[in-house]
Amino acid sequence: MASKVHCALAAIVLLAGCAKPPEKEKAPAPVQVTAVTQATIRRIVQGDGALFPLDQASIMSKISAPVAKFYVNRGDHVKRGQLLAALEGRDLVSAAAESQGAVEQAESNYRTTEISTVPDSLVKAQTDLEAARETRDSAQKILASRQQLFKQGALAGRFVDESQLAYAQAVSQFRAAEEHLRSFESVRQDQVNGAAAQVRSAKAHLDSQQAQVAYSRIQSPISGIVADRPLNAGEMANPGAPLITVVDISRVVARVNVPQSDASAVKTGQTAVLSQPDSKEEVEGKVTIISPATDPNTTTIQVWIEVPNPDERLKPGTAVHAVIATEVHKAATVVPVAAILPGEEGGTAVLTVSADSVAHKRTVTLGVREGNQVQILTGASPGEEVVVVGGMGLDDNTKVKIVTTAVEESADDEEDSGPDTGTGTDQKGAAKKDPAKGK
C-alpha cells in the first residue's frame, strides 16, 4: 500500500515537471491619439501657371518710314491716345496738301455745274425752242395768207412756193430745238452727278493721304506701361514689326492649369489665393474664365484668375501657384490625415480608443481633405479619440497604451530596454512627432 502511494506521488511530481509555465501577458501597444474635432474645412483645387497682363497692345507701324522721335521709354506710364512716337512723314504731309487742293477744285466745278452751267444751258435750250415755235407759227400764217391770195388770183404762185419752203424750214428748226431741249433735260442730272462724283473721289483720295499722315503718329490704344521698345530714333519702322508694346497690369490674370478630375468643381466667381515660389506673400483673386476644352498634351484645364495689382508688384511672366476654395464646410467633423487607415474591401477606417484603453476599428466615410485635415462624414463623432501614431497593424479590440512624446523619447534612449511590441517603426516615429500637430 505504501508503495502505491509513493508511485502516485512520483507520477504527480513528474506531471508537474512536464507542464508548461504560464505565458506572460503581452504588453499594450504604445500609441498617440488626438481628439475628433469640429472645424471649417474647404475643398481645395490647386494648379500652377503664370501671370499675364490684363490687356496688352503690340503697336505696329502701318507704313515704312524712319522713326523721327520717341516720346516714351521702357517703364513709362502712358494714357490711351497718348503720342508715343513720330515717324518721318513730310512727303505724306505734302501729298495730303495736294489732295486737299484737288478736293477744292472738284467742289468748285460741282458748284459751277449745278448753279451756273446747267441752268444757263437749260434756259438757252428753252429760249431756242420758243423762238423756233414762233418762227414756225409765223411762217405758217404767211403761207396760209399767200395761198388764199393765190386762189383769188391776186398773187403769183412763185410767192406761195417761197412761203411753203420757209414754213418747212421753220418746222425743221422747231423740231431740232425741241429734241435738243428734250435731250438736255435727260442728261442735265447726269452732269450734276458726274461733278458730285468727282468731289467724292477727290475727298476719298484726301482721306487716304490724311490716314497716311496719321499713321506716322504712333498713339497708344490702351492705358498702361511701356513694356518694350525695340527700336531707337532713326531706325526704320516696318509694317508687321512691333514698334512699342504697352501692357495694362493694374490687374493681372493668372492662367493656371488644374487637373481634369478637379476642374468640374471650379466655378467662375470663386475665390483663389496665389503664391509665388520665391515669396511667402499671398494675394487673393477671383476665377473669371474656365476653359471649355482640355489640353491634350497635359490633360489639364486652364483657369483664369484675375487679381488686383494697384501697386504693380505682380509682374507678368511670374510663375504662381493657385489654391482655389471650391467648397466650404463649417462645423465639419475632422481628424488628422494620419488617423486614416486602410479598411476592409478597399475602404477606410480609424482606430478609436475607449476609456478602458482598448482600440476599436471603425469604418469611416471621408469627405473633403484640406492640408493635414480630412472630413469624416460617417463613422466617428466629435470628442472621440483616434489613434494618429502606432495604429498601423493593430487589430480590433487591441489593448493600447497612450504615450506622450517625452515618454517615447525616454524609451528611445534606452534602446530596446522594454518588451518588443512589433511596432518599433511607429514608436520611433512617435518619438519625433508632436501629438499637438496632429490636432
Order of alpha helices (4+ residues) and beta strands (2+ residues): alpha-beta-beta-beta-beta-beta-alpha-alpha-alpha-beta-beta-beta-beta-alpha-beta-beta-beta-beta-beta-beta-beta-beta-beta-beta-alpha-alpha
